[in-house]
Amino acid sequence: MIRAVICDDEMATQRIISYFIELEGLPIEIVGTALNGENALKLIEKEKPDLTFLDIQMPLFNGFEVIEQLKSNYTKFIVVTVYNTFAYAQKALRLGVCDIIAKPIDVEQLRQAITRAIGWNITPNNTLNRVLAYIHQNYSDKITISDLSNAACCTTTYIAHMFKRHLNMTAMEYINKTRVDKAVKLLRSGVSIQETAFSVGYESLNNFYKYFKLYTGKTPAKCII
């Protein structure tokens, strides 16, 4: 599950976001909420969530001040604001915010923001969403179909059917594609080929080269250029 917090001084906004996540069956667990910037900072530092919904205008510290005071980038931010101006957008981008959504919240805009922040598409199937969340959180480890079955509390046959129906690929194809996508980013950030291969879950460099060429059409070395 993706762990998330909601930091907003309007209870109505907190309820809307929570309701949408529950209604859509998204693999997101709300592990805490905060009504002001000071408590937001404490909450984020304590829970270290994967995703933070953060209001800009809050008492004590505003949203930008919260981001600036955090000592790590372990969480991805979706900023929620009534002041959706160009200046706000510029500052948000400089601080590494994933997305900005305006109040009153539009559910489709919220869906798109979550998709961009978590880095993969949300499907109409709740069970498959849980499986995808598991893959994206554990792609660097060895993953078997049985692991996916246990994570989603369903049969391997059902998982295979859902992958074919909604993604037109097998679960293992999706796992390898996810690993290669992550590898491309690591290589372009200056990580060595061998370290990248091991970091994304390949124990064999031969397998890494095989799947990298399959999904990108290039060798890892060519991708760096």
DOLUM-217244 format. One line per 2 residues: their letters; for each residue y negated, z negated, x of C-alpha. Coordinates in steps of 0.001 Angstrom, whole numbers. Each point is the difference from the previous one (the first is absolute). Example, Ala and Ser with C-alpha at 12.3 -4.5 7.8 and 13.67 -1.06 7.14 Angstrom:
<nodes>
as) 4500,-7800,12300 | -3440,660,1370
</nodes>
This chain:
<nodes>
mi) 0,0,0 | -3584,662,1029
ra) -1883,-3307,125 | -3561,165,-1340
vi) -2961,-2254,-803 | -2916,549,-2372
cd) -3399,-1337,1075 | -2598,430,-2725
de) -2401,-2409,-1707 | 698,1616,-3389
ma) 3189,-1250,-1635 | 36,3115,-2194
tq) 351,2221,3078 | 2803,-2149,1354
ri) 1832,250,-3327 | -451,3796,-226
is) 1462,582,3462 | 2891,-2419,-600
yf) 739,1521,-3411 | 38,3543,1380
ie) 2408,-942,2787 | 2324,-1741,-2462
le) -229,2751,-2626 | 808,2747,2507
gl) 2819,-1988,1576 | -1489,471,3455
pi) 1785,-1672,2938 | -3018,-2247,565
ei) 68,-3797,-144 | -3342,-1771,-523
vg) 302,-3031,2295 | -3469,-1434,-566
ta) -3484,426,-1443 | -3480,-1137,1030
ln) -3318,-229,-1855 | -2375,-161,2978
ge) -254,1350,3527 | 764,-3259,1771
na) 3242,-500,-1906 | 809,3693,411
lk) -195,-343,3780 | 2232,-3080,-31
li) 2480,1648,-2362 | 319,3190,2046
ek) 409,-1914,3260 | 2649,-2232,-1578
ek) 2065,2608,-1880 | -521,2989,2315
pd) 543,2419,-2915 | 861,3670,399
lt) -2724,940,-2480 | -3284,-1651,-1041
fl) -2100,884,-3041 | -3474,-1172,1020
di) -3249,-209,-1949 | -3201,634,1943
qm) -2367,-2306,-1868 | 1500,-3493,55
pl) -1519,-3469,502 | -159,-1562,3510
fn) 1212,3076,1933 | -155,3568,-1244
gf) 2974,2302,432 | -1327,1661,3137
ev) -553,-3393,1638 | 3579,-964,-828
ie) 1340,3119,1722 | -2235,-501,3031
ql) 1151,-3614,479 | 3703,789,-97
ks) 1579,4,3433 | 2764,2506,-782
ny) 618,3255,-1853 | 3305,-1073,-1570
tk) -1286,708,-3521 | -1267,3200,-1598
fi) -3088,-296,-2178 | -832,1606,-3324
vv) -3621,-845,-727 | -1030,-562,-3614
tv) -3714,195,-799 | -2651,822,-2584
yn) -2212,1241,2848 | 1778,3222,846
tf) -2773,1453,2192 | 131,2251,3035
ay) -1217,-2838,2248 | 2815,-2238,-1240
aq) 2522,2754,574 | -1237,559,3562
ka) 267,-3689,860 | 3440,-250,-1605
lr) 1262,2924,2082 | -1374,-1542,3199
lg) 1919,-3185,-788 | 3239,1910,-589
vc) 202,-456,-3780 | 2693,2210,-1555
di) -1799,721,-3247 | -2875,-931,-2304
ia) 387,-183,-3771 | -2849,-542,-2430
kp) -260,-2493,-2823 | 875,227,-2811
id) 3393,836,1473 | 1621,3259,-1009
ve) 3806,-328,122 | 566,3484,1437
ql) -2546,-660,2738 | 1761,-3289,716
rq) 3382,1751,156 | -1311,2564,2491
ai) -1626,-2699,2144 | 3249,-1981,190
tr) 1952,3145,893 | -2394,825,2850
ai) -2,-3584,1273 | 3768,-507,81
gw) 563,3465,1463 | 2582,1370,-2412
ni) 161,1314,-3523 | 810,-2255,-2916
tp) 2686,1497,-2230 | 524,-479,-3753
nn) 3215,-1931,741 | -382,-3724,719
tl) 3350,-320,1778 | -791,2895,2290
nr) -3410,-1518,738 | 1729,-3180,1206
vl) 2299,2073,2208 | -2949,1918,1471
ay) -1838,-3251,681 | 3072,-1304,1817
ih) 213,3145,2127 | -3669,-50,967
qn) 203,-3665,975 | 3289,307,1929
ys) 89,3567,1360 | 75,-1298,3592
dk) 3307,-1784,-664 | 3422,1459,-654
it) 150,798,-3745 | 3140,864,-1932
is) 399,1136,-3587 | 1608,-3379,-681
dl) -3194,-1698,1226 | -1998,2035,-2503
sn) 2472,-816,-2742 | -270,-3714,710
aa) -3793,116,192 | -295,1663,-3408
cc) 3015,-1703,-1655 | 1540,3288,-1092
tt) 2846,2315,971 | -128,2477,2857
ty) 781,2767,-2505 | -3090,-859,-2034
ia) -2162,-16,3133 | 1297,3434,999
hm) -758,1318,-3496 | -3560,-1394,27
fk) -798,1476,3422 | 1275,3408,-1052
rh) -1787,-89,-3335 | -3416,-1275,1116
ln) -227,1004,3675 | 2491,2880,272
mt) 1618,-1466,3112 | 2593,-2563,970
am) -858,-3572,925 | 905,588,3643
ey) -2173,3112,105 | -2894,-2072,-1320
in) 626,-2738,2587 | -20,2514,2851
kt) -3102,1733,-1332 | -1779,-3367,-224
rv) 963,-828,3572 | -1237,3353,1268
dk) -3308,-357,-1879 | -504,-3392,1664
av) 1011,1455,3366 | -2639,2720,-185
kl) -2732,-2618,-400 | 1339,-2073,2898
lr) 241,2975,2328 | -3536,1101,-804
sg) -1247,-3523,732 | 1414,190,3535
vs) 3370,-1753,-347 | 2715,1496,2228
iq) 2783,2109,-1511 | 2742,-2484,870
et) -1930,-3005,-1320 | -874,1919,-3165
af) 3623,926,-633 | 1157,-3606,242
sv) -2997,-1296,-1984 | 824,2149,-3031
gy) 3694,-846,-55 | 1822,2502,2213
es) 2404,-1463,2547 | 771,3463,1354
ln) -2642,2330,1423 | 2191,2956,-916
nf) -123,-997,-3680 | -3744,-537,235
yk) -548,3487,1442 | 2327,1542,-2603
yf) -1727,-1504,-3028 | -3485,394,1460
kl) 552,3747,446 | 1595,224,-3449
yt) -2973,-1527,-1843 | -2929,1205,2113
gk) 1280,3249,1508 | -1164,-1281,3408
tp) 1286,-2104,2852 | -1614,-3439,501
ak) -1739,1295,3137 | -1549,2902,-1923
ci) -1284,-2413,-2655 | -2057,-1907,2575
i) -1893,3100,1129
</nodes>
